[in-house]
Amino acid sequence: MNQNNESVIERTNKNRRGQVLIFTTLALPVLFGMVALVVDFGFIYYYQTQLNTSTQAAALAGAGAMSLAGSTTDTVTTAVNTYSGTSGNLNNAGDLPGVTMISGYPQFKCLSTLTTVYGLQCYGPSSSNALVVAQHVQVPLMFLQLFGGHQAVLSSVATAAMAGSAPGPYNVVILLDTTHSMNDTDSD
């Protein structure tokens, strides 16, 4: 009976030869696709974080330059470019070559929220109290080139308010009365 069972098993296994090769061949593109997604999207996330950091640093530098006495749009734009990922690159965005400022930026804004809530008037360059900076970069893809993707375009926008005047001190008077006039229960 053992010999009969073995012969049935052997006959069944003879018909299954080569199935692993077919499944492996079909699974490899799916496996490479998942690796491509993980690696390339990891790099995209890393580069987007660096671009965001660079844009925020440029906006903060420009807003700081706006609050200086005698600042002009040119001096603020120079501060923005110095701390952006473009030419100045003072914020360590060295892994991102090719960062450019989006056309029309930096923009000078007069935000009414800052005026009403914080009392920050629009007295900066171009009668502004805030600055908007926008940058973009084209990042090459590695594995997704096998599937037709060659590059990803990343962009970042940051807004910063200029340092303004702090609210003035409150006028508070403390009066110490050392006489007994406050303890008198006079009926008049």
Kinemage of the C-alpha trace (Angstrom):
@kinemage 1
@onewidth
@group {chain A} dominant
@subgroup {mainchain}
@vectorlist {calphas} color= white
{ca met a 1} P 0.000 0.000 0.000
{ca asn a 2} L 2.943 2.287 0.672
{ca gln a 3} L 4.288 1.756 -2.788
{ca asn a 4} L 0.953 2.639 -4.344
{ca asn a 5} L 0.737 5.841 -2.308
{ca glu a 6} L 4.254 6.842 -3.345
{ca ser a 7} L 3.504 6.320 -6.949
{ca val a 8} L 0.429 8.548 -6.695
{ca ile a 9} L 2.463 11.262 -4.973
{ca glu a 10} L 5.239 11.003 -7.515
{ca arg a 11} L 2.776 11.250 -10.369
{ca thr a 12} L 1.148 14.313 -8.828
{ca asn a 13} L 4.489 16.067 -8.256
{ca lys a 14} L 5.611 15.389 -11.832
{ca asn a 15} L 2.820 17.649 -13.091
{ca arg a 16} L 3.810 20.505 -10.744
{ca arg a 17} L 7.309 21.146 -11.932
{ca gly a 18} L 8.059 24.767 -12.919
{ca gln a 19} L 5.208 26.415 -10.979
{ca val a 20} L 7.577 28.220 -8.624
{ca leu a 21} L 9.338 29.770 -11.595
{ca ile a 22} L 6.065 31.162 -12.949
{ca phe a 23} L 5.002 32.602 -9.576
{ca thr a 24} L 8.437 34.122 -9.007
{ca thr a 25} L 8.423 35.671 -12.470
{ca leu a 26} L 4.997 37.199 -11.856
{ca ala a 27} L 5.893 38.418 -8.340
{ca leu a 28} L 9.184 40.165 -9.223
{ca pro a 29} L 7.632 43.241 -10.921
{ca val a 30} L 5.292 43.672 -7.963
{ca leu a 31} L 8.220 43.379 -5.540
{ca phe a 32} L 10.319 45.866 -7.532
{ca gly a 33} L 7.337 48.230 -7.696
{ca met a 34} L 6.949 48.177 -3.921
{ca val a 35} L 10.684 48.755 -3.415
{ca ala a 36} L 10.512 51.659 -5.876
{ca leu a 37} L 7.593 53.204 -4.015
{ca val a 38} L 9.247 52.881 -0.619
{ca val a 39} L 12.676 54.161 -1.669
{ca asp a 40} L 11.554 56.972 -3.971
{ca phe a 41} L 8.778 58.214 -1.695
{ca gly a 42} L 11.243 58.114 1.199
{ca phe a 43} L 13.583 60.382 -0.768
{ca ile a 44} L 10.674 62.628 -1.770
{ca tyr a 45} L 9.659 62.968 1.894
{ca tyr a 46} L 13.264 63.751 2.884
{ca tyr a 47} L 13.681 66.365 0.140
{ca gln a 48} L 10.285 67.940 0.900
{ca thr a 49} L 11.301 68.323 4.545
{ca gln a 50} L 14.545 70.033 3.523
{ca leu a 51} L 12.686 72.319 1.118
{ca asn a 52} L 10.157 73.253 3.828
{ca thr a 53} L 12.970 74.034 6.261
{ca ser a 54} L 14.754 76.153 3.685
{ca thr a 55} L 11.581 78.076 2.825
{ca gln a 56} L 10.712 78.712 6.462
{ca ala a 57} L 14.245 79.929 7.216
{ca ala a 58} L 14.081 82.307 4.255
{ca ala a 59} L 10.700 83.662 5.385
{ca leu a 60} L 11.931 84.204 8.950
{ca ala a 61} L 15.100 85.934 7.747
{ca gly a 62} L 13.056 88.203 5.482
{ca ala a 63} L 10.570 89.022 8.243
{ca gly a 64} L 13.456 89.845 10.559
{ca ala a 65} L 14.937 92.147 7.935
{ca met a 66} L 11.549 93.844 7.454
{ca ser a 67} L 11.519 95.085 11.025
{ca leu a 68} L 14.902 96.819 10.772
{ca ala a 69} L 14.875 100.575 10.450
{ca gly a 70} L 15.340 101.738 6.877
{ca ser a 71} L 14.623 98.351 5.313
{ca thr a 72} L 13.586 98.287 1.686
{ca thr a 73} L 12.169 95.618 -0.569
{ca asp a 74} L 15.669 95.055 -1.949
{ca thr a 75} L 17.263 94.463 1.460
{ca val a 76} L 14.460 92.105 2.469
{ca thr a 77} L 14.699 90.201 -0.818
{ca thr a 78} L 18.456 89.891 -0.347
{ca ala a 79} L 17.927 88.437 3.147
{ca val a 80} L 15.356 85.990 1.768
{ca asn a 81} L 17.680 84.837 -1.018
{ca thr a 82} L 20.611 84.514 1.356
{ca tyr a 83} L 18.754 82.108 3.665
{ca ser a 84} L 16.809 80.278 0.967
{ca gly a 85} L 17.924 77.138 -0.811
{ca thr a 86} L 18.809 79.101 -3.958
{ca ser a 87} L 22.110 80.957 -3.905
{ca gly a 88} L 22.852 81.738 -0.268
{ca asn a 89} L 22.174 78.278 1.137
{ca leu a 90} L 22.943 79.306 4.721
{ca asn a 91} L 20.450 76.834 6.180
{ca asn a 92} L 22.146 73.578 5.149
{ca ala a 93} L 19.892 72.560 2.277
{ca gly a 94} L 22.947 71.296 0.401
{ca asp a 95} L 21.286 68.036 -0.632
{ca leu a 96} L 18.841 69.998 -2.784
{ca pro a 97} L 20.626 71.348 -5.838
{ca gly a 98} L 18.512 73.378 -8.221
{ca val a 99} L 16.155 75.078 -5.754
{ca thr a 100} L 14.603 78.185 -7.281
{ca met a 101} L 12.295 80.879 -5.992
{ca ile a 102} L 8.864 80.724 -7.604
{ca ser a 103} L 8.225 83.692 -9.873
{ca gly a 104} L 6.627 86.619 -8.060
{ca tyr a 105} L 7.999 85.724 -4.634
{ca pro a 106} L 8.801 86.951 -2.038
{ca gln a 107} L 5.473 88.742 -1.670
{ca phe a 108} L 4.908 91.547 0.803
{ca lys a 109} L 1.507 91.376 2.527
{ca cys a 110} L -0.481 93.530 4.907
{ca leu a 111} L -2.361 90.986 7.015
{ca ser a 112} L -5.367 92.535 8.721
{ca thr a 113} L -5.349 89.813 11.385
{ca leu a 114} L -2.004 91.045 12.648
{ca thr a 115} L -3.338 94.584 12.696
{ca thr a 116} L -6.561 93.883 14.581
{ca val a 117} L -5.367 91.217 17.020
{ca tyr a 118} L -1.779 92.247 17.731
{ca gly a 119} L -1.812 95.890 16.735
{ca leu a 120} L 1.011 95.325 14.245
{ca gln a 121} L 0.546 98.075 11.680
{ca cys a 122} L 1.638 97.788 8.068
{ca tyr a 123} L 4.706 100.012 8.192
{ca gly a 124} L 7.305 97.704 6.600
{ca pro a 125} L 8.530 97.871 3.016
{ca ser a 126} L 5.644 98.246 0.553
{ca ser a 127} L 3.348 99.016 3.546
{ca ser a 128} L 3.464 95.413 4.731
{ca asn a 129} L 3.630 93.490 7.981
{ca ala a 130} L 4.188 89.961 6.624
{ca leu a 131} L 6.197 88.143 3.982
{ca val a 132} L 5.342 85.091 1.852
{ca val a 133} L 8.155 82.983 0.374
{ca ala a 134} L 7.679 80.127 -2.139
{ca gln a 135} L 10.335 77.808 -3.585
{ca his a 136} L 10.336 74.714 -5.763
{ca val a 137} L 12.783 72.051 -6.897
{ca gln a 138} L 12.814 69.138 -9.342
{ca val a 139} L 14.025 65.927 -7.704
{ca pro a 140} L 15.136 62.943 -9.834
{ca leu a 141} L 13.564 59.576 -9.078
{ca met a 142} L 15.620 56.385 -8.953
{ca phe a 143} L 13.503 53.244 -9.177
{ca leu a 144} L 10.307 54.762 -10.509
{ca gln a 145} L 12.153 55.497 -13.765
{ca leu a 146} L 11.540 51.837 -14.580
{ca phe a 147} L 7.810 52.610 -14.535
{ca gly a 148} L 7.939 55.926 -16.420
{ca gly a 149} L 8.474 58.465 -13.607
{ca his a 150} L 11.609 60.541 -14.110
{ca gln a 151} L 11.308 63.395 -11.615
{ca ala a 152} L 9.081 64.900 -8.940
{ca val a 153} L 8.453 68.628 -8.609
{ca leu a 154} L 8.308 69.718 -4.963
{ca ser a 155} L 7.170 73.131 -3.763
{ca ser a 156} L 6.909 74.864 -0.426
{ca val a 157} L 5.295 78.097 0.796
{ca ala a 158} L 5.961 79.850 4.121
{ca thr a 159} L 4.575 83.037 5.658
{ca ala a 160} L 6.233 85.018 8.444
{ca ala a 161} L 5.206 88.209 10.212
{ca met a 162} L 7.659 90.958 10.875
{ca ala a 163} L 8.712 91.710 14.409
{ca gly a 164} L 6.668 94.663 15.510
{ca ser a 165} L 6.103 96.803 18.484
{ca ala a 166} L 5.055 95.060 21.641
{ca pro a 167} L 1.954 96.331 23.389
{ca gly a 168} L 2.777 99.284 25.608
{ca pro a 169} L 2.965 98.905 29.369
{ca tyr a 170} L -0.203 99.388 31.360
{ca asn a 171} L -0.459 102.511 33.491
{ca val a 172} L -1.147 101.138 36.938
{ca val a 173} L -1.132 103.269 40.044
{ca ile a 174} L -0.650 101.734 43.471
{ca leu a 175} L -1.809 103.989 46.237
{ca leu a 176} L -0.876 103.340 49.837
{ca asp a 177} L -3.036 105.195 52.336
{ca thr a 178} L -1.366 105.297 55.724
{ca thr a 179} L -4.035 107.444 57.327
{ca his a 180} L -7.145 106.112 58.976
{ca ser a 181} L -9.416 107.750 56.445
{ca met a 182} L -10.362 104.386 54.916
{ca asn a 183} L -11.357 102.940 58.292
{ca asp a 184} L -13.636 105.810 59.253
{ca thr a 185} L -17.332 104.987 59.193
{ca asp a 186} L -18.448 108.540 58.798
{ca ser a 187} L -22.114 108.905 57.954
{ca asp a 188} L -21.665 111.854 55.609
